[in-house]
Amino acid sequence: MLAAPAHAAPHDGRWSVVVITEKGSCDQAYRYEVAVNDGKVEYVGREQVNFSGTVGAGGAVKVNIRLGEQGATGSGKLSGSNGAGTWQGTGNSGSCAGRWEAERR
């Protein structure tokens, strides 16, 4: 029996994500380049960032980011070639929160 051909998940590919701080004294914004492969989110940049997460078939996103002692969690949704959501975490200066926006590359 032959296996069914593999198809890319609807949100697979490279994404540029900007993380914007709205509360707290963390840096104002960060930009991350990530790849979604079969619903798994991976960081593809140069910094030593632990970036993990998932994207469901309907576009629901859940991610965790850690850089040294700093860390954040985020959630939101990808739709077509864009996405948006919220995040909260702890930086060098205490607790922070804000929003994120994504664009397919």
Secondary structure, DSSP 8 states (H G I E B T S, - for coil): ---------TT-EEEEEEEEEEESSS-SEEEEEEEEETTEEEE-SSS--EEEEEE-TT-EEEEEEEETTEEEEEEEEEETTEEEEEEEEEETTEEEEEEEEEEE-
